[in-house]
Amino acid sequence: MRLNGKRIAVLVAPGVEDLEFYVPFMRLQEEGADVVGAGINLEPVIGKNGLEIIPDVTAMIAERGCAGFAAQSGYSLCAPGA
């Protein structure tokens, strides 16, 4: 478990490629990371192939957006498809 103790947020937004979200999410968990889905809000998101993804946290803190989220939460960010 190479990522024990690491905190990683996988970004999710409407129209995300389902596998580009789920595969990194699951692999990071398998390596021991504390992984959460981070959305614009906590509303369910529908991926391109119709899978529903429910964010665990919001990635928008004040006006600082994702960078503010990472700085304040201590999570590293993973951006599917980037």
N, CA and C atoms as an extended XYZ file, in Angstrom:
246
Properties=species:S:1:pos:R:3:atomname:S:1:resname:S:1:resid:I:1 pbc="F F F"
N         0.842       -1.180        0.000 N   MET     1
C         0.000        0.000        0.000 CA  MET     1
C         0.886        1.241        0.000 C   MET     1
N         1.206        1.705       -1.165 N   ARG     2
C         2.147        2.805       -1.305 CA  ARG     2
C         1.565        4.171       -0.981 C   ARG     2
N         0.250        4.280       -0.953 N   LEU     3
C        -0.360        5.592       -0.732 CA  LEU     3
C        -1.053        5.718        0.618 C   LEU     3
N        -0.718        4.860        1.565 N   ASN     4
C        -1.301        4.963        2.901 CA  ASN     4
C        -1.072        6.358        3.463 C   ASN     4
N        -2.127        6.949        4.003 N   GLY     5
C        -2.021        8.267        4.606 CA  GLY     5
C        -2.170        9.424        3.642 C   GLY     5
N        -2.236        9.157        2.343 N   LYS     6
C        -2.399       10.215        1.347 CA  LYS     6
C        -3.882       10.493        1.143 C   LYS     6
N        -4.218       11.764        0.943 N   ARG     7
C        -5.608       12.181        0.723 CA  ARG     7
C        -5.728       12.708       -0.698 C   ARG     7
N        -6.611       12.102       -1.482 N   ILE     8
C        -6.745       12.471       -2.889 CA  ILE     8
C        -8.210       12.680       -3.220 C   ILE     8
N        -8.503       13.798       -3.881 N   ALA     9
C        -9.848       14.102       -4.349 CA  ALA     9
C        -9.870       13.972       -5.863 C   ALA     9
N       -10.782       13.148       -6.372 N   VAL    10
C       -10.952       12.991       -7.809 CA  VAL    10
C       -12.087       13.927       -8.223 C   VAL    10
N       -11.779       14.859       -9.115 N   LEU    11
C       -12.778       15.841       -9.534 CA  LEU    11
C       -13.839       15.194      -10.414 C   LEU    11
N       -15.067       15.654      -10.249 N   VAL    12
C       -16.174       15.126      -11.037 CA  VAL    12
C       -17.113       16.274      -11.409 C   VAL    12
N       -17.568       16.261      -12.663 N   ALA    13
C       -18.498       17.281      -13.157 CA  ALA    13
C       -19.403       16.621      -14.184 C   ALA    13
N       -20.545       17.229      -14.476 N   PRO    14
C       -21.456       16.640      -15.459 CA  PRO    14
C       -20.733       16.321      -16.769 C   PRO    14
N       -21.013       15.140      -17.307 N   GLY    15
C       -20.435       14.719      -18.572 CA  GLY    15
C       -19.060       14.087      -18.466 C   GLY    15
N       -18.585       13.847      -17.235 N   VAL    16
C       -17.286       13.197      -17.060 CA  VAL    16
C       -17.327       11.829      -17.740 C   VAL    16
N       -16.213       11.421      -18.303 N   GLU    17
C       -16.104       10.074      -18.845 CA  GLU    17
C       -16.088        9.122      -17.659 C   GLU    17
N       -17.083        8.256      -17.571 N   ASP    18
C       -17.270        7.394      -16.410 CA  ASP    18
C       -15.996        6.654      -15.985 C   ASP    18
N       -15.362        5.978      -16.931 N   LEU    19
C       -14.181        5.184      -16.585 CA  LEU    19
C       -12.992        6.052      -16.202 C   LEU    19
N       -12.918        7.270      -16.742 N   GLU    20
C       -11.822        8.167      -16.371 CA  GLU    20
C       -11.984        8.668      -14.940 C   GLU    20
N       -13.187        8.552      -14.390 N   PHE    21
C       -13.398        8.850      -12.973 CA  PHE    21
C       -13.182        7.595      -12.129 C   PHE    21
N       -13.888        6.523      -12.472 N   TYR    22
C       -13.903        5.342      -11.606 CA  TYR    22
C       -12.578        4.579      -11.559 C   TYR    22
N       -11.871        4.456      -12.677 N   VAL    23
C       -10.641        3.659      -12.664 CA  VAL    23
C        -9.582        4.300      -11.758 C   VAL    23
N        -9.252        5.596      -11.919 N   PRO    24
C        -8.289        6.178      -10.976 CA  PRO    24
C        -8.790        6.134       -9.531 C   PRO    24
N       -10.082        6.385       -9.332 N   PHE    25
C       -10.667        6.371       -7.990 CA  PHE    25
C       -10.408        5.023       -7.312 C   PHE    25
N       -10.723        3.943       -8.024 N   MET    26
C       -10.563        2.609       -7.444 CA  MET    26
C        -9.094        2.218       -7.287 C   MET    26
N        -8.257        2.566       -8.276 N   ARG    27
C        -6.834        2.214       -8.172 CA  ARG    27
C        -6.164        2.944       -7.010 C   ARG    27
N        -6.513        4.213       -6.821 N   LEU    28
C        -5.943        4.962       -5.701 CA  LEU    28
C        -6.364        4.347       -4.363 C   LEU    28
N        -7.632        3.909       -4.278 N   GLN    29
C        -8.096        3.232       -3.070 CA  GLN    29
C        -7.334        1.937       -2.849 C   GLN    29
N        -7.128        1.180       -3.929 N   GLU    30
C        -6.400       -0.083       -3.814 CA  GLU    30
C        -4.986        0.122       -3.282 C   GLU    30
N        -4.404        1.275       -3.574 N   GLU    31
C        -3.047        1.579       -3.106 CA  GLU    31
C        -3.038        2.192       -1.710 C   GLU    31
N        -4.230        2.308       -1.096 N   GLY    32
C        -4.291        2.735        0.290 CA  GLY    32
C        -4.629        4.195        0.538 C   GLY    32
N        -4.873        4.967       -0.518 N   ALA    33
C        -5.183        6.386       -0.340 CA  ALA    33
C        -6.601        6.579        0.185 C   ALA    33
N        -6.795        7.685        0.901 N   ASP    34
C        -8.125        8.141        1.307 CA  ASP    34
C        -8.652        8.947        0.125 C   ASP    34
N        -9.600        8.383       -0.634 N   VAL    35
C       -10.059        8.987       -1.886 CA  VAL    35
C       -11.507        9.436       -1.752 C   VAL    35
N       -11.785       10.655       -2.242 N   VAL    36
C       -13.149       11.182       -2.276 CA  VAL    36
C       -13.435       11.719       -3.669 C   VAL    36
N       -14.713       11.739       -4.022 N   GLY    37
C       -15.154       12.409       -5.237 CA  GLY    37
C       -15.474       13.848       -4.883 C   GLY    37
N       -14.959       14.797       -5.656 N   ALA    38
C       -15.157       16.217       -5.375 CA  ALA    38
C       -15.900       16.874       -6.532 C   ALA    38
N       -17.090       17.372       -6.235 N   GLY    39
C       -17.899       18.007       -7.266 CA  GLY    39
C       -18.093       19.485       -7.009 C   GLY    39
N       -18.770       20.132       -7.945 N   ILE    40
C       -19.098       21.545       -7.797 CA  ILE    40
C       -20.050       21.720       -6.620 C   ILE    40
N       -20.938       20.750       -6.464 N   ASN    41
C       -21.836       20.694       -5.316 CA  ASN    41
C       -22.048       19.217       -4.995 C   ASN    41
N       -22.964       18.904       -4.110 N   LEU    42
C       -23.164       17.504       -3.711 CA  LEU    42
C       -24.276       16.808       -4.476 C   LEU    42
N       -24.762       17.449       -5.549 N   GLU    43
C       -25.800       16.841       -6.378 CA  GLU    43
C       -25.205       15.698       -7.204 C   GLU    43
N       -25.989       14.630       -7.435 N   PRO    44
C       -25.493       13.539       -8.277 CA  PRO    44
C       -25.103       14.040       -9.666 C   PRO    44
N       -24.060       13.449      -10.224 N   VAL    45
C       -23.547       13.797      -11.548 CA  VAL    45
C       -23.734       12.583      -12.445 C   VAL    45
N       -24.179       12.814      -13.664 N   ILE    46
C       -24.336       11.727      -14.630 CA  ILE    46
C       -23.162       11.770      -15.600 C   ILE    46
N       -22.450       10.647      -15.696 N   GLY    47
C       -21.316       10.551      -16.609 CA  GLY    47
C       -21.776       10.367      -18.042 C   GLY    47
N       -20.838       10.420      -18.982 N   LYS    48
C       -21.145       10.293      -20.412 CA  LYS    48
C       -21.873        9.002      -20.751 C   LYS    48
N       -21.589        7.941      -20.011 N   ASN    49
C       -22.209        6.649      -20.292 CA  ASN    49
C       -23.386        6.348      -19.372 C   ASN    49
N       -23.848        7.361      -18.645 N   GLY    50
C       -25.059        7.219      -17.850 CA  GLY    50
C       -24.886        6.786      -16.410 C   GLY    50
N       -23.664        6.562      -15.953 N   LEU    51
C       -23.479        6.169      -14.560 CA  LEU    51
C       -23.635        7.377      -13.646 C   LEU    51
N       -24.282        7.158      -12.517 N   GLU    52
C       -24.479        8.229      -11.546 CA  GLU    52
C       -23.320        8.238      -10.558 C   GLU    52
N       -22.755        9.418      -10.344 N   ILE    53
C       -21.660        9.597       -9.400 CA  ILE    53
C       -22.120       10.621       -8.374 C   ILE    53
N       -22.048       10.269       -7.108 N   ILE    54
C       -22.457       11.188       -6.046 CA  ILE    54
C       -21.192       11.702       -5.358 C   ILE    54
N       -20.894       13.008       -5.519 N   PRO    55
C       -19.688       13.559       -4.882 CA  PRO    55
C       -19.742       13.423       -3.361 C   PRO    55
N       -18.574       13.217       -2.771 N   ASP    56
C       -18.456       13.133       -1.313 CA  ASP    56
C       -18.277       14.511       -0.691 C   ASP    56
N       -17.606       15.395       -1.423 N   VAL    57
C       -17.308       16.746       -0.940 CA  VAL    57
C       -17.462       17.725       -2.098 C   VAL    57
N       -17.537       19.010       -1.762 N   THR    58
C       -17.518       20.033       -2.807 CA  THR    58
C       -16.098       20.544       -2.961 C   THR    58
N       -15.708       20.803       -4.191 N   ALA    59
C       -14.349       21.268       -4.464 CA  ALA    59
C       -14.271       22.783       -4.517 C   ALA    59
N       -15.369       23.456       -4.303 N   MET    60
C       -15.374       24.913       -4.409 CA  MET    60
C       -15.420       25.527       -3.014 C   MET    60
N       -14.326       26.134       -2.601 N   ILE    61
C       -14.274       26.824       -1.314 CA  ILE    61
C       -14.116       28.308       -1.615 C   ILE    61
N       -15.124       29.072       -1.234 N   ALA    62
C       -15.148       30.511       -1.492 CA  ALA    62
C       -14.916       30.759       -2.980 C   ALA    62
N       -14.155       31.760       -3.299 N   GLU    63
C       -13.900       32.094       -4.702 CA  GLU    63
C       -12.602       31.473       -5.202 C   GLU    63
N       -11.951       30.691       -4.367 N   ARG    64
C       -10.642       30.154       -4.744 CA  ARG    64
C       -10.737       28.861       -5.530 C   ARG    64
N       -11.931       28.320       -5.708 N   GLY    65
C       -12.117       27.136       -6.529 CA  GLY    65
C       -11.331       25.937       -6.058 C   GLY    65
N       -10.912       25.116       -7.006 N   CYS    66
C       -10.232       23.860       -6.692 CA  CYS    66
C        -8.899       24.078       -6.001 C   CYS    66
N        -8.160       25.112       -6.399 N   ALA    67
C        -6.878       25.377       -5.738 CA  ALA    67
C        -7.105       25.691       -4.270 C   ALA    67
N        -8.159       26.430       -3.973 N   GLY    68
C        -8.495       26.730       -2.585 CA  GLY    68
C        -8.892       25.486       -1.831 C   GLY    68
N        -9.633       24.605       -2.491 N   PHE    69
C       -10.028       23.342       -1.869 CA  PHE    69
C        -8.796       22.536       -1.488 C   PHE    69
N        -7.864       22.384       -2.414 N   ALA    70
C        -6.666       21.592       -2.150 CA  ALA    70
C        -5.856       22.205       -1.015 C   ALA    70
N        -5.704       23.512       -1.043 N   ALA    71
C        -4.905       24.179       -0.018 CA  ALA    71
C        -5.534       24.063        1.362 C   ALA    71
N        -6.852       24.197        1.442 N   GLN    72
C        -7.520       24.177        2.736 CA  GLN    72
C        -7.805       22.779        3.255 C   GLN    72
N        -7.979       21.807        2.366 N   SER    73
C        -8.380       20.475        2.805 CA  SER    73
C        -7.210       19.509        2.977 C   SER    73
N        -6.103       19.806        2.327 N   GLY    74
C        -4.961       18.895        2.380 CA  GLY    74
C        -5.048       17.755        1.384 C   GLY    74
N        -6.030       17.783        0.510 N   TYR    75
C        -6.163       16.753       -0.530 CA  TYR    75
C        -5.340       17.116       -1.748 C   TYR    75
N        -4.719       16.131       -2.357 N   SER    76
C        -4.158       16.282       -3.698 CA  SER    76
C        -5.329       16.120       -4.653 C   SER    76
N        -5.218       16.695       -5.842 N   LEU    77
C        -6.302       16.621       -6.812 CA  LEU    77
C        -5.951       15.705       -7.962 C   LEU    77
N        -6.925       14.940       -8.421 N   CYS    78
C        -6.829       14.107       -9.606 CA  CYS    78
C        -7.921       14.570      -10.551 C   CYS    78
N        -7.553       14.988      -11.750 N   ALA    79
C        -8.518       15.492      -12.728 CA  ALA    79
C        -8.689       14.466      -13.845 C   ALA    79
N        -9.822       13.764      -13.879 N   PRO    80
C       -10.044       12.764      -14.927 CA  PRO    80
C        -9.946       13.374      -16.323 C   PRO    80
N        -9.271       12.673      -17.209 N   GLY    81
C        -9.176       13.107      -18.591 CA  GLY    81
C        -8.151       14.199      -18.839 C   GLY    81
N        -7.488       14.657      -17.803 N   ALA    82
C        -6.535       15.769      -17.987 CA  ALA    82
C        -5.189       15.255      -18.459 C   ALA    82
